């Protein structure tokens, strides 16, 4: 894939560094046994980046299977990358024909869905790969462990189905305070697989670990992991930060489009949620608001980097704009870039995790809620430049 120089068409740019992503995959492979397969999750438009571009790039990094949440996501990726294996977490029975037609691998946990996929596969004379999903404590998708044997036999006995995998999903692998429960999930998952094997039922792949589980736990029964945030070099939580050898790959920047000179006690923003506490202040206007994913719960909670210095966001975040106090940055001027997370032009870094926690949310929500006005720009280790230098 060739990355060409980009043209700025938006006041908000989201830089995705493919060189860092490639390095992170290489680092992950070094940490894992060569026998462990890596599935990269590209659900939610690859965590708010671009699933089609990432799918194409990941193939060049030796990733041969991609994971998504919905049928429509799976079809999009399969059409873009027909030689990639694409796994979808769940579908409805009436979607079986489309899923089989596009040769998707499918998570299953009910007789109704298994029958629908089997019937669609028989009519098309296709063998469809399915992954038996066990609920070990997530309470979302998955059969109860005591139901696994009956469902596995149903899959095994169908001539047009292949039991490709057995899977489950961690609920709190990123939280050290809940490691006892995570270990319970591992033990339940492992014992269910051993029980199936004692009955002569085997699957090619066993997978339960997400990014946090991959880094924090050793799971001997597993030979595949499902990672998402990890490829972007972002920890899910502070519990993952120690010995986290991955490179940050995402940077979100906007620019100063207005500067106001305010006096003591004057209000800033809707509902007058901020008042100037000094004799005078310079307030910058940044063209990013809650439509763009900077939700109102971040109001008066964040700092951005401008000219290499921190500037607090002040006032209630608007639909299209937010204000920053640049009183302590007298050299700041119109057109200067403001880094909301990632690396600025001076080499300073604001972690997306820090930003998310300041807004009382998680990194996944921060990234996947970035709106359509945010221009996605794919780079290969190119320094993130200051907007003002491009005027």
C-alpha positions in Angstrom: 0.0 0.0 0.0 1.4 3.4 -1.0 0.6 6.3 1.3 0.6 9.6 -0.6 0.8 13.2 0.7 -2.6 14.3 1.9 -4.6 17.4 1.4 -6.2 19.0 4.5 -10.0 19.1 3.9 -11.1 19.3 7.5 -10.3 21.3 10.6 -9.9 18.0 12.5 -7.4 15.4 11.5 -6.9 11.9 12.8 -3.5 10.4 12.0 -3.2 6.6 11.9 0.5 5.6 11.8 0.8 2.3 9.8 4.4 2.0 10.6 3.6 1.9 14.3 0.8 -0.6 13.8 3.2 -2.9 11.9 5.8 -2.5 14.7 3.1 -3.4 17.3 2.1 -6.5 15.4 5.8 -7.6 15.2 6.2 -6.9 18.9 3.1 -9.0 19.7 4.3 -11.9 17.5 7.6 -11.9 19.4 5.8 -12.2 22.7 3.6 -15.0 21.6 4.3 -18.6 20.6 4.7 -19.1 16.9 1.7 -21.5 17.1 -0.7 -18.8 18.3 -2.7 -17.2 15.5 -3.6 -13.5 15.8 -7.1 -12.3 14.9 -7.4 -8.5 14.6 -10.8 -7.1 15.4 -11.9 -4.5 12.9 -15.4 -4.0 14.2 -16.8 -0.4 14.4 -14.9 0.7 11.4 -11.6 -0.6 12.9 -12.2 1.3 16.1 -13.1 4.4 14.3 -10.3 4.5 11.8 -11.0 2.8 8.5 -11.7 -1.0 8.3 -11.1 -1.4 4.6 -7.7 0.3 4.6 -6.7 -1.5 7.7 -7.8 -4.9 6.3 -5.7 -4.4 3.3 -2.7 -3.3 5.3 -3.0 -6.1 7.9 -2.7 -8.7 5.2 0.7 -7.4 4.4 1.6 -7.8 8.1 0.9 -11.5 8.0 -2.6 -11.3 9.6 -4.8 -13.8 7.9 -8.1 -13.5 9.9 -10.1 -10.4 10.8 -12.9 -10.1 13.3 -16.1 -8.0 13.2 -19.3 -7.7 15.2 -22.0 -7.7 12.5 -22.9 -9.3 9.2 -22.7 -6.0 7.2 -19.2 -5.4 8.5 -18.2 -9.0 7.6 -19.5 -8.6 4.0 -17.7 -5.3 3.5 -14.4 -6.8 4.5 -14.8 -10.0 2.6 -15.6 -8.1 -0.5 -12.6 -5.9 0.0 -10.2 -8.7 1.0 -11.6 -12.0 -0.4 -8.5 -13.9 0.5 -8.7 -13.0 4.2 -10.6 -15.1 6.7 -13.4 -13.0 8.3 -15.0 -14.0 11.5 -18.3 -12.4 12.7 -19.3 -12.6 16.4 -23.0 -13.2 15.8 -25.7 -13.2 13.2 -29.4 -13.8 13.2 -30.9 -17.0 11.7 -32.5 -15.1 8.8 -29.0 -13.7 7.8 -27.5 -17.2 7.4 -27.8 -17.3 3.6 -25.9 -14.1 3.2 -23.2 -15.1 5.7 -22.7 -18.5 4.0 -22.7 -16.9 0.5 -19.8 -14.6 1.6 -18.0 -17.5 3.3 -17.8 -15.9 6.6 -16.8 -17.7 9.8 -19.6 -17.4 12.4 -19.9 -17.5 16.1 -22.8 -19.8 17.1 -24.5 -20.7 20.4 -28.0 -22.0 19.6 -29.6 -24.8 17.8 -31.7 -22.4 15.8 -28.7 -20.6 14.4 -26.7 -23.8 13.8 -29.7 -25.3 11.8 -30.1 -22.1 9.8 -26.4 -22.0 8.8 -26.4 -25.7 8.1 -29.4 -25.5 5.8 -28.0 -22.5 3.9 -24.7 -24.3 3.5 -26.3 -27.5 2.3 -28.4 -25.6 -0.3 -25.2 -23.8 -1.6 -23.1 -27.0 -1.3 -20.6 -25.1 0.9 -18.9 -26.2 4.1 -19.2 -23.2 6.6 -16.8 -22.8 9.4 -18.4 -22.0 12.8 -17.0 -21.2 16.2 -19.0 -22.5 19.2 -19.4 -19.6 21.6 -19.3 -20.3 25.3 -20.6 -17.9 27.9 -18.1 -18.1 30.8 -19.2 -14.9 32.5 -19.8 -12.1 30.0 -23.6 -12.6 29.8 -23.8 -11.5 26.3 -23.5 -14.1 23.5 -22.7 -17.8 24.1 -24.2 -21.0 25.3 -23.9 -22.2 28.9 -21.0 -24.6 29.3 -23.4 -27.5 30.1 -25.1 -27.0 26.7 -21.8 -27.1 24.8 -21.7 -30.9 24.2 -25.1 -31.1 22.6 -24.4 -28.1 20.3 -20.9 -29.3 19.4 -22.4 -32.8 18.4 -25.0 -31.0 16.3 -22.2 -29.1 14.4 -20.0 -32.2 14.1 -22.7 -34.3 12.7 -23.8 -31.8 10.0 -22.0 -32.6 6.7 -21.9 -28.9 5.7 -20.6 -27.4 8.9 -17.0 -27.5 10.4 -16.3 -26.8 14.0 -13.5 -24.4 13.3 -13.2 -22.9 16.8 -14.4 -22.8 20.4 -14.5 -19.3 21.9 -15.5 -17.2 24.8 -15.1 -13.6 25.9 -13.4 -11.9 28.9 -15.4 -9.4 30.8 -12.8 -7.7 33.0 -9.3 -9.0 31.9 -8.0 -5.4 32.0 -8.8 -5.0 35.7 -6.3 -6.5 38.2 -8.8 -6.3 41.0 -10.9 -8.8 39.2 -8.2 -11.3 38.2 -9.8 -14.0 40.3 -12.9 -13.9 38.1 -10.9 -13.8 34.9 -9.0 -16.9 36.1 -12.4 -18.5 36.7 -13.4 -17.8 33.1 -10.1 -19.3 31.9 -10.7 -22.4 34.1 -14.3 -22.8 32.9 -13.3 -22.4 29.3 -10.5 -24.9 29.6 -12.5 -27.5 31.4 -15.3 -27.3 28.8 -12.9 -27.8 26.0 -11.3 -30.8 27.8 -14.8 -32.3 28.3 -15.6 -31.9 24.6 -12.3 -33.5 23.7 -13.0 -36.4 26.0 -16.1 -37.0 23.9 -14.1 -37.0 20.7 -14.9 -33.4 19.7 -12.0 -31.2 18.6 -11.8 -27.7 17.2 -8.9 -26.2 15.3 -8.8 -22.9 17.2 -9.5 -22.0 20.9 -9.8 -18.3 21.7 -10.9 -16.2 24.6 -8.2 -13.5 25.0 -8.8 -9.9 24.0 -6.0 -7.3 24.0 -5.8 -7.2 27.8 -6.1 -11.0 28.2 -3.3 -11.5 25.7 -0.9 -9.2 27.6 -1.9 -10.1 31.1 -2.6 -13.8 31.2 -1.1 -17.1 30.0 -3.8 -19.4 28.7 -2.3 -22.8 27.7 -5.5 -24.1 26.1 -5.6 -21.3 23.6 -3.9 -21.1 20.2 -5.5 -17.9 18.9 -6.0 -14.4 20.4 -8.4 -11.6 19.4 -6.8 -8.1 19.6 -8.1 -4.6 18.9 -6.7 -1.6 20.7 -3.3 -3.4 21.1 -2.4 -2.9 17.4 -2.8 0.9 18.0 -0.4 0.8 20.9 -3.1 1.8 23.4 -3.7 0.1 26.8 -7.2 -0.7 27.8 -6.6 0.4 31.3 -3.8 1.5 33.7 -3.5 -2.2 34.7 -1.9 -2.9 31.3 0.6 0.0 31.4 3.5 -1.7 33.2 5.9 -3.3 30.7 3.7 -2.2 27.8 6.1 -2.2 24.8 3.8 -1.0 22.1 4.0 2.2 20.1 1.1 4.8 20.1 -0.2 4.9 16.5 -3.1 7.4 16.8 -3.0 11.2 17.0 -6.0 13.5 16.9 -5.5 17.2 16.1 -7.5 20.3 15.4 -6.6 23.9 15.1 -7.2 27.4 16.6 -9.9 29.2 14.6 -10.6 32.0 16.9 -9.1 33.9 19.9 -11.1 35.9 22.4 -9.7 38.4 25.0 -11.8 38.0 28.2 -11.8 39.9 31.5 -12.2 38.7 35.1 -15.5 37.1 36.0 -16.7 36.9 32.4 -18.4 33.7 31.4 -17.3 31.2 28.8 -19.6 28.8 26.9 -23.2 27.6 27.4 -24.8 27.8 30.8 -21.8 30.0 31.9 -20.1 26.8 33.2 -16.7 28.5 33.3 -15.8 32.0 34.5 -12.6 33.8 34.0 -10.8 33.9 37.4 -7.9 36.1 36.4 -7.8 39.8 35.5 -7.6 38.9 31.8 -7.4 35.7 29.7 -7.0 34.6 26.1 -9.5 32.0 25.1 -9.0 30.0 21.9 -11.8 28.5 19.9 -11.3 25.0 18.5 -13.6 23.6 15.8 -14.4 20.3 17.4 -17.5 19.5 19.4 -19.8 16.7 20.5 -20.9 15.9 16.9 -17.3 15.1 16.3 -17.0 12.8 19.3 -15.8 15.2 22.0 -18.8 14.5 24.3 -20.1 17.0 26.8 -18.9 14.9 29.7 -15.4 16.1 28.8 -16.3 19.7 29.5 -13.8 21.4 31.8 -12.0 18.1 32.2 -9.3 18.0 29.5 -6.1 19.6 28.4 -4.8 19.9 24.9 -1.3 20.5 23.6 -0.7 23.8 21.8 2.8 24.9 21.0 4.1 22.0 23.1 2.3 23.3 26.2 -0.9 22.2 28.0 -4.0 24.3 27.6 -7.2 23.4 29.6 -10.5 23.1 27.8 -13.0 25.5 29.4 -16.7 25.9 29.2 -19.3 23.4 28.1 -18.5 21.6 24.9 -20.7 22.8 22.0 -21.9 20.8 19.0 -19.2 22.2 16.8 -16.7 23.9 19.0 -14.9 24.0 22.3 -12.8 26.6 24.0 -9.3 26.4 25.5 -7.5 28.8 27.8 -4.3 29.8 26.2 -3.4 32.6 28.6 -0.2 30.8 29.6 0.8 30.4 25.9 1.2 34.0 24.7 2.8 32.8 21.5 -0.3 30.8 20.4 -2.0 32.3 17.3 -4.7 31.5 14.8 -4.0 28.4 12.8 -1.9 26.7 15.5 -2.6 23.0 16.0 -4.1 21.6 19.1 -3.4 18.0 19.9 -6.3 16.2 21.8 -4.4 13.0 22.1 -1.3 11.3 20.6 2.0 13.0 19.6 2.3 16.7 18.9 4.9 18.3 16.7 7.3 18.8 19.6 7.3 15.1 20.5 5.0 15.4 23.6 2.4 12.7 24.0 -1.1 12.7 25.5 -2.4 9.2 26.0 -6.0 8.4 24.7 -6.4 6.5 28.0 -5.8 9.6 30.0 -8.3 11.5 27.9 -10.9 8.8 28.2 -10.5 8.6 32.0 -10.8 12.3 32.4 -14.3 12.0 30.7 -15.2 9.1 32.9 -15.3 6.7 29.9 -13.1 4.1 28.2 -10.7 4.4 25.3 -13.0 2.3 23.1 -15.8 4.8 23.3 -13.5 7.8 22.8 -12.1 6.3 19.6 -15.2 4.8 18.0 -17.3 7.9 18.6 -15.1 10.2 16.4 -17.5 11.6 13.9 -17.6 11.9 10.1 -16.1 15.4 10.0 -12.8 14.0 11.4 -10.5 13.4 8.5 -8.7 10.1 8.7 -5.1 10.4 7.5 -2.9 7.3 7.1 0.8 7.9 7.5 4.0 5.8 7.7 5.9 7.3 10.6 5.8 10.8 9.1 6.1 13.5 11.8 2.7 15.0 12.7 3.1 18.6 11.5 1.6 21.8 12.9 -1.5 23.0 11.0 -0.2 26.5 10.9 2.8 25.5 8.8 0.5 24.4 6.0 -1.4 27.7 5.6 
